[in-house]
């Protein structure tokens, strides 16, 4: 069969025909881009939450419309053909244009109300932003804040979030980037652990203790080993988790020594710093689309986020490291909204009280 007959009558710009615009589906192009980025029909299906058969069918339809083969099938996945690579940048330009249309079609009556979707790392979202968000929302009840707490980076350009707070500096030149501050991390342990086992007096002494380790995107997985001068920390890790909330809870309950933000010491976390001369820091980045400032509710939230990370008011977000024990003396900010007892499971004494009342 002739090649043009095999792939359909339409041809690309290399041929003599032009693809009829009404036959070109943006949804198919979106699937095409996902397959390019994931290198697999199955992974693209998982990303888009559709079936693999749907992916295959839509790619075949797009190939028919464009008159070219888009992918070479390999055992480990798919790779775009030379013809497909030639249209990737154009497809991405279409994607940006469509998202831009969606951003700009805000009705006047919705300008000062509606939803703002914020993506943020779990620890900052749960233990820092959320307590302050409650007060902010009371002052702006017409806003719905969709707070997405997780360690994976959200793609703001693809409208996975209106704005994102992350620990990795975004590289896209099409995004607005603001440094909110710096997150300083220090070793902490629960008071109960310190009472039972003591605390290490030196770095070499830590090998006789247990470490609570967090492994997740945006975190340096080898930070502990590097700081301790070890090739690996296997054998001294007692608990490993991907969640910041589980990390804090494990440390609080005496599972071992773990790394927490220095502000843990001023937000009522039941932990004490372990002075080993170890500290680590990461910049905190706020990123959003340049047009976000044109929407009043977006601009309002951006300014609020910048205010709650103000290093002048909250010194633990300054560039320079400050020991956790010194932080309380450097701030006059009201931190009473951070009652971490509300974030944790009930204590055994409280549970005993409940059982006693039930028996009574």
C-alpha positions in Angstrom: 0.0 0.0 0.0 1.2 3.5 -0.8 2.5 5.4 2.3 0.1 8.3 1.8 -2.8 5.8 1.6 -1.6 4.1 4.7 -1.5 7.2 6.9 -4.4 9.0 5.3 -5.0 11.5 2.7 -3.9 14.5 4.7 -0.2 15.5 4.7 2.0 17.6 6.9 3.6 20.8 5.8 6.2 18.7 4.1 3.5 17.4 1.7 1.2 19.2 -0.8 -1.9 19.2 1.4 -2.9 21.1 4.5 -4.5 19.4 7.5 -8.2 20.5 7.7 -8.4 22.5 10.9 -11.8 21.0 11.9 -10.2 17.5 12.0 -7.5 18.5 14.4 -8.5 17.8 18.0 -6.7 19.6 20.8 -7.5 16.7 23.1 -5.6 14.4 20.8 -2.6 16.8 20.8 -2.7 16.9 24.6 -2.5 13.1 24.6 0.4 13.3 22.1 2.4 15.7 24.3 1.8 13.5 27.4 3.1 10.4 25.5 6.2 12.4 24.4 6.9 13.5 28.0 6.2 10.1 29.6 7.8 7.9 27.0 5.0 5.4 27.4 1.4 5.0 26.5 0.7 3.4 29.8 2.4 6.1 31.9 0.6 8.7 29.8 -2.7 6.9 30.5 -1.9 7.0 34.3 -1.1 10.7 34.1 -4.3 11.6 32.2 -6.4 9.1 34.2 -7.7 7.3 31.1 -7.3 3.8 29.8 -4.3 2.7 27.7 -6.7 1.7 24.9 -8.0 5.3 24.8 -4.4 6.6 24.4 -3.7 4.2 21.5 -7.0 5.0 19.8 -6.5 8.7 20.0 -2.9 8.6 18.8 -4.0 6.5 15.8 -6.6 9.0 15.0 -4.1 11.9 15.2 -1.7 10.0 13.0 -4.5 9.5 10.5 -5.4 13.3 10.5 -1.8 14.5 10.3 -0.7 11.8 7.8 2.4 10.8 9.7 3.6 8.2 12.1 4.1 9.8 15.5 5.8 7.1 17.6 8.1 4.1 17.2 7.0 1.3 19.5 9.8 -0.2 21.6 9.7 -2.9 24.4 10.3 -0.3 27.1 7.9 2.3 25.7 7.6 4.7 22.8 9.8 7.3 21.2 8.6 10.1 18.9 9.6 9.9 15.2 11.5 12.6 13.4 8.2 13.9 12.1 6.7 14.0 15.6 9.6 15.8 17.0 9.2 18.5 14.4 5.7 19.4 15.7 6.3 19.1 19.5 7.2 22.8 20.0 4.2 23.9 17.9 1.9 21.6 20.0 3.3 23.1 23.2 2.7 26.6 21.9 -0.9 25.6 21.3 -1.1 24.3 24.8 0.2 27.6 26.3 -2.2 29.6 24.2 -5.2 27.5 25.3 -4.3 27.8 29.0 -3.8 31.6 28.4 -7.4 31.8 27.1 -8.7 30.0 30.1 -6.8 32.4 32.5 -8.1 35.5 30.8 -11.8 34.5 30.6 -12.7 35.6 34.1 -16.1 37.1 34.4 -16.3 40.6 36.1 -18.5 39.3 38.9 -15.9 36.6 39.6 -13.0 39.0 39.8 -13.0 39.3 43.6 -14.4 35.9 44.5 -13.9 32.3 43.5 -11.2 29.6 43.9 -7.4 29.9 44.2 -5.5 26.7 43.9 -2.2 26.6 45.8 0.3 23.8 45.6 2.8 23.6 48.4 5.2 21.1 50.1 3.4 19.1 52.8 5.2 20.4 55.8 4.9 24.1 54.9 1.4 23.6 53.9 0.2 21.7 56.9 2.2 23.3 59.7 2.8 26.9 58.5 0.3 28.0 55.9 -2.9 26.2 57.1 -3.0 27.7 60.6 -2.7 31.2 59.0 -5.1 30.3 56.2 -8.0 29.9 58.6 -7.7 33.5 59.7 -7.2 34.7 56.2 -10.2 32.9 54.9 -12.4 34.3 57.7 -11.4 37.8 56.5 -12.2 36.8 52.8 -15.1 34.4 53.0 -15.8 34.8 49.3 -12.6 33.0 48.4 -12.1 29.3 48.3 -8.5 28.2 48.9 -7.7 24.8 47.4 -4.6 23.9 49.3 -2.7 21.0 47.6 -0.1 19.7 50.1 2.4 17.3 48.6 6.1 16.9 47.7 5.5 16.7 43.9 6.0 19.9 41.9 2.8 21.2 40.3 2.9 22.5 36.7 1.5 26.0 37.0 1.7 26.6 33.2 -0.6 23.6 32.7 -3.0 25.0 35.4 -2.4 22.1 37.8 -2.3 25.0 40.3 -2.7 28.8 40.2 0.5 29.2 42.2 3.1 26.9 43.7 5.4 27.1 46.7 8.3 24.7 46.3 11.9 24.0 47.4 13.3 23.5 43.9 13.8 26.6 41.9 11.6 26.5 38.8 13.4 26.8 35.5 10.6 27.9 33.1 11.2 31.4 31.8 7.4 31.8 31.3 6.7 31.9 35.1 7.0 34.7 37.6 9.4 33.7 40.4 9.6 35.1 43.9 11.9 34.0 46.7 9.8 33.8 49.8 12.6 33.0 52.2 14.9 30.1 53.2 14.0 27.0 55.1 16.6 26.0 57.7 16.6 22.3 58.8 18.0 21.1 62.1 18.2 17.9 64.1 15.4 17.4 66.7 14.4 14.7 69.1 11.5 14.2 71.5 11.9 14.9 75.2 10.9 11.4 76.0 13.6 10.0 73.7 16.2 12.3 75.2 15.2 11.2 78.7 15.4 7.5 77.8 18.5 7.3 75.6 20.2 10.7 75.9 21.3 12.7 72.9 24.5 12.3 70.9 27.3 14.6 71.9 29.1 14.4 68.6 28.6 13.3 65.0 30.4 10.0 65.6 28.1 9.4 68.5 24.9 9.4 66.4 25.6 5.9 65.0 24.5 4.6 68.4 21.1 6.2 67.9 18.2 5.8 65.6 17.4 8.2 62.7 13.9 9.1 61.4 14.5 9.7 57.7 12.3 11.4 55.1 12.6 10.5 51.4 10.5 12.5 49.0 10.7 14.7 45.8 12.4 18.1 46.4 14.5 16.6 49.3 18.2 15.6 49.1 18.0 11.9 49.8 21.7 11.7 50.6 21.8 14.7 53.0 22.0 12.7 56.2 24.9 10.5 54.9 26.8 13.6 53.6 26.4 15.5 56.9 27.5 12.5 58.9 30.4 11.6 56.6 29.0 8.2 55.9 28.5 6.3 52.7 25.1 5.2 53.8 22.8 5.6 56.8 21.3 2.1 56.4 21.5 0.3 59.7 20.8 3.4 61.8 17.5 4.4 60.2 14.6 3.3 62.5 11.7 4.8 60.5 11.6 6.1 56.9 8.7 8.0 55.5 7.8 10.2 52.6 5.4 12.4 54.6 6.4 15.5 56.6 3.5 14.9 59.0 4.5 11.3 59.6 8.1 12.5 60.1 7.1 15.0 62.9 4.8 12.5 64.5 7.5 9.8 64.6 10.0 12.1 66.1 7.4 13.4 68.6 6.6 9.8 69.7 10.3 8.9 70.3 11.2 6.9 67.1 14.6 8.7 66.9 16.4 11.8 65.7 15.1 13.6 62.7 15.5 16.7 60.7 12.8 19.4 61.1 12.5 23.1 60.1 14.0 25.3 62.8 10.6 26.9 63.4 9.5 23.6 65.0 10.9 25.1 68.3 8.5 28.1 68.2 5.2 26.5 67.1 4.7 24.3 70.1 6.1 21.1 68.7 7.0 18.8 71.6 10.7 18.3 70.4 14.1 19.7 71.4 17.1 20.5 69.2 20.1 18.2 69.1 23.3 20.2 68.8 25.6 18.3 66.5 26.7 21.3 64.4 24.5 20.1 61.5 22.1 22.3 59.6 20.8 22.3 56.1 19.0 25.1 54.2 16.7 25.3 51.1 15.3 28.4 49.4 11.5 28.7 49.3 10.1 29.7 45.9 6.7 31.1 45.0 5.9 30.7 41.3 2.8 31.8 39.3 1.8 32.8 35.8 2.7 36.4 34.9 -1.0 37.2 34.2 -2.0 36.1 37.7 -1.5 39.7 39.1 -4.3 40.9 36.7 -6.9 38.9 38.7 -7.7 40.6 42.0 -8.2 37.3 44.0 -4.9 36.0 42.7 -3.1 39.2 43.6 -4.6 39.2 47.0 -3.4 35.6 47.8 0.1 36.3 46.4 0.5 39.3 48.7 -0.8 37.3 51.7 1.6 34.4 51.0 4.5 36.9 50.8 3.4 38.4 54.1 3.4 35.1 56.1 6.9 34.3 54.9 8.2 37.8 55.7 11.8 37.2 57.1 11.6 40.4 59.1 8.6 39.2 61.0 9.5 35.5 61.0 13.3 35.3 61.5 13.5 31.5 60.8 12.9 32.3 57.1 16.0 34.6 56.9 18.9 33.7 54.8 21.2 33.3 57.8 20.9 30.3 60.1 19.6 31.1 63.6 19.7 28.4 66.3 16.2 27.1 67.2 16.7 28.1 70.9 17.3 31.8 69.9 14.3 32.2 67.6 11.6 32.8 70.2 13.6 35.9 71.5 13.8 37.4 68.0 10.1 37.5 67.1 7.1 39.4 68.5 4.8 37.6 66.1 1.7 35.9 67.6 2.3 32.2 67.2 -0.6 31.0 69.3 -2.4 29.8 66.2 0.2 27.0 66.0 -1.1 24.5 68.5 0.4 21.3 67.2 -1.7 19.3 69.7 -4.5 19.8 67.2 -2.4 18.1 64.5 -1.6 14.9 66.3 -3.5 11.9 67.6 -4.8 12.1 71.1 -2.3 11.3 73.9 -2.6 8.2 75.9 -3.7 10.2 79.0 -6.5 11.8 77.1 -7.6 8.4 75.8 -7.6 7.0 79.3 -9.8 9.8 80.4 -12.3 9.1 77.6 -12.4 5.4 78.5 -12.9 6.3 82.2 -15.8 8.5 81.4 -17.3 5.8 79.2 -17.0 3.3 82.1 -18.6 5.7 84.4 
